[in-house]
Amino acid sequence: MSEKIKLLIVEDEMVIAANISLQLSELGYEVMGIIPRGEEALIHVNDNPPDIILMDINLKGHLDGIATARLIQKKQDIPVIYLTANVDDAHFNSAKDTHPYGFIAKPFKKLDLQRAIELTISQTIYKNEESKNPVYQRDESFVLSDCIFVRHLNSMVKVCIEDILFIEAERNYCRIFTKNKEYLVVITLKEMDIKLPSKHFLRVHRSYIINISQVKEVATSHIVIGRKVIPVSKPSKEELLKRLQTI
């Protein structure tokens, strides 16, 4: 079994910190501790470095979250995700200079926390692979005949092609929707389209690739897969109809 991802929470509002800790545990992560002050966080990280730090920007004490992150980064390369309520432009730009892996605005949902951490893990894996091999490309999905292996958290998960419904673009990421689960991977839709077997999949829109076998309905300007209405371009619709048995 893969080791759990270890997170440190640096947050001076104990009710919020306890809630974050509970949500992280439910998501399967290990919480190394809750630290209310930046000065204490420096000591903890030096003695027992976590995989990821969730850092409140507005910490009480001599060091705020941004200053704490800067000092940590001088010694260790640990991904930081900032937690923030209302932050002005000056603080945001200062925080941005520390190259955080994400910002989570308070109040936030469990899904916001999960996505930020999953993206951080994906970026960290890519960064590590790139440092080992300068010609490494974004191979977040590896194709076999009847399945793909998708990088999820700190492992590769087998996803059967027949279970995939569609893939949706989110800027430089793709979200793979299956019958039971979603996977967010660091790869563009264009790269994903190249990797997926063309006999099963078709790009029908600039933001969507579909599994042809999952199409339930074809309308004038869209198709339906599951309960999802997906727009389809005219050329893509013509190609799709060629590959479907129509009467």
C-alpha positions in Angstrom: 0.0 0.0 0.0 1.3 3.5 -0.9 2.4 5.8 1.9 -0.1 8.4 2.9 0.6 12.0 1.9 1.6 14.0 5.0 0.2 17.5 5.4 1.0 20.2 8.0 -1.7 22.7 8.9 -0.5 26.2 9.8 -3.6 28.0 11.0 -4.3 30.1 14.1 -8.1 29.7 14.1 -8.4 26.4 15.9 -12.0 25.7 14.9 -11.1 26.0 11.2 -7.9 24.0 11.7 -9.7 21.2 13.4 -12.3 21.1 10.6 -9.5 21.0 7.9 -7.8 18.2 9.8 -11.0 16.1 9.9 -11.6 16.6 6.2 -8.1 15.6 5.4 -8.3 12.5 7.4 -11.6 11.6 5.6 -9.8 12.1 2.3 -7.1 9.6 3.3 -4.3 12.0 4.1 -2.1 12.1 7.2 -2.2 15.2 9.3 1.2 15.8 10.9 0.0 18.5 13.2 -1.8 21.8 13.6 0.5 24.8 14.2 -0.9 28.2 15.1 2.2 30.4 14.6 4.8 30.8 11.9 7.7 30.6 14.3 6.5 27.2 15.5 6.0 26.0 12.0 9.6 26.7 11.1 10.8 24.5 13.9 8.3 21.7 13.1 9.2 21.7 9.4 12.9 21.6 10.1 12.5 18.6 12.4 9.8 16.7 10.5 9.1 18.0 7.0 5.7 17.3 5.6 4.8 16.6 1.9 2.5 19.6 1.7 1.9 22.7 3.9 -1.6 24.3 4.2 -0.6 27.8 5.2 -3.0 30.5 6.4 -1.8 33.9 5.1 -3.0 36.0 8.0 -1.2 34.3 10.9 -0.9 36.2 14.2 2.5 36.8 15.6 5.7 38.2 14.2 5.6 36.1 11.0 2.5 35.9 8.7 2.0 33.0 6.4 3.9 34.6 3.5 7.0 35.4 5.6 6.9 31.9 7.1 6.7 30.3 3.6 9.7 32.4 2.4 11.8 31.2 5.3 10.9 27.6 4.8 11.7 27.8 1.1 15.2 29.0 1.9 16.0 25.6 3.3 13.4 23.2 1.9 11.3 22.7 -1.3 7.9 21.9 0.2 4.7 22.8 -1.7 2.6 25.4 0.0 -1.1 25.9 -0.5 -2.3 29.2 1.0 -5.5 29.5 3.0 -7.0 33.0 2.8 -10.2 34.9 3.7 -9.9 38.5 2.3 -6.5 39.3 0.9 -5.7 42.6 -0.8 -3.7 43.0 -4.0 -0.5 43.8 -2.2 -0.7 40.6 -0.1 -1.8 38.5 -3.0 1.2 39.7 -5.1 3.5 39.1 -2.2 2.1 35.6 -1.7 2.4 34.9 -5.5 6.1 35.6 -5.4 6.6 32.6 -3.1 5.2 30.4 -6.0 2.5 28.6 -4.1 0.8 25.5 -5.5 -2.6 27.0 -4.9 -4.9 29.4 -3.0 -8.0 28.2 -1.1 -10.5 31.0 -0.3 -12.3 30.8 3.1 -14.9 29.5 3.6 -14.2 26.6 1.4 -15.8 23.2 0.7 -14.2 19.8 1.1 -14.1 19.5 -2.7 -12.0 22.7 -2.9 -9.5 21.2 -0.5 -9.4 17.9 -2.3 -8.8 19.4 -5.7 -6.1 21.8 -4.5 -4.2 18.9 -2.9 -4.6 16.6 -5.9 -3.3 19.2 -8.2 -0.4 19.9 -5.9 0.5 16.2 -5.9 0.2 16.0 -9.7 2.5 19.0 -10.1 5.0 17.7 -7.6 5.2 14.3 -9.4 5.7 16.0 -12.7 8.3 18.3 -11.3 10.2 15.4 -9.8 10.1 13.4 -13.0 11.2 16.3 -15.0 14.2 16.9 -12.8 15.2 13.2 -13.2 14.7 13.3 -17.0 14.9 16.7 -18.8 13.1 15.3 -21.8 10.2 14.0 -19.7 6.9 14.8 -21.2 3.5 15.0 -19.5 2.6 11.4 -19.5 -0.2 11.5 -17.0 -2.1 8.8 -18.9 -0.5 5.6 -20.3 -2.5 3.7 -22.9 -3.1 -0.1 -23.1 -5.6 -1.9 -25.3 -8.5 -2.0 -22.9 -7.5 0.5 -20.2 -5.5 3.5 -19.3 -3.4 4.1 -16.2 -4.1 7.5 -14.7 -1.9 9.2 -12.2 -4.0 9.8 -9.1 -2.6 11.1 -5.8 0.7 9.3 -5.4 0.0 6.2 -7.5 -1.2 5.0 -10.9 -4.8 3.9 -11.1 -6.1 1.5 -13.7 -9.3 2.8 -15.5 -11.1 0.6 -17.9 -11.9 2.3 -21.2 -15.4 0.9 -21.1 -16.0 2.8 -17.8 -14.9 6.2 -19.2 -17.8 8.4 -20.1 -16.1 11.6 -21.4 -13.1 13.9 -20.7 -13.5 17.6 -20.1 -10.8 20.2 -20.4 -10.0 22.6 -17.6 -7.2 24.9 -19.0 -4.0 22.8 -18.8 -5.8 20.0 -17.0 -8.3 17.3 -17.9 -11.1 15.8 -15.9 -11.8 12.2 -16.7 -15.4 11.2 -15.9 -16.1 7.6 -15.3 -19.2 5.8 -14.2 -18.2 6.0 -10.6 -15.4 8.5 -10.2 -13.6 11.6 -11.5 -9.9 12.0 -12.1 -8.1 15.3 -12.5 -4.8 15.0 -14.4 -2.1 17.5 -15.5 -2.4 17.2 -19.3 -4.0 19.3 -22.0 -7.0 18.0 -24.0 -4.9 18.0 -27.1 -2.3 15.7 -25.5 -5.0 13.5 -24.1 -6.6 13.2 -27.6 -3.3 12.0 -29.0 -2.8 9.4 -26.3 -6.3 7.9 -26.3 -7.2 5.1 -28.7 -9.1 6.7 -31.6 -11.3 3.7 -32.2 -13.0 4.3 -28.8 -12.8 8.1 -28.4 -13.6 11.2 -30.4 -13.0 14.9 -29.8 -16.3 16.5 -30.4 -15.6 20.0 -29.1 -12.6 22.1 -28.1 -13.4 21.2 -24.4 -14.6 17.6 -24.7 -13.5 14.1 -25.8 -16.2 11.4 -25.6 -16.3 7.6 -25.4 -18.3 6.8 -28.5 -19.8 3.7 -26.9 -21.3 5.8 -24.1 -23.4 8.1 -26.4 -27.1 7.8 -25.5 -28.6 10.6 -27.7 -27.4 12.7 -30.7 -29.2 16.0 -31.2 -28.7 18.9 -33.6 -26.0 20.6 -31.7 -25.2 18.3 -28.8 -25.0 14.7 -27.6 -26.0 13.2 -24.3 -23.8 10.8 -22.2 -25.2 9.8 -18.9 -27.0 12.9 -17.7 -24.4 15.2 -19.3 -25.3 17.4 -22.3 -22.1 17.9 -24.4 -21.9 20.4 -27.3 -20.7 18.9 -30.6 -19.2 20.7 -33.6 -20.7 20.1 -37.0 -17.6 18.3 -38.4 -17.3 16.2 -35.3 -21.0 15.3 -35.5 -20.5 14.1 -39.1 -17.6 12.0 -38.0 -19.5 10.6 -35.1 -22.5 9.6 -37.2 -20.2 7.7 -39.6 -19.0 5.7 -36.6 -22.4 5.0 -35.1 -24.9 2.5 -36.6 -27.8 4.6 -37.6 -31.2 3.6 -39.1 
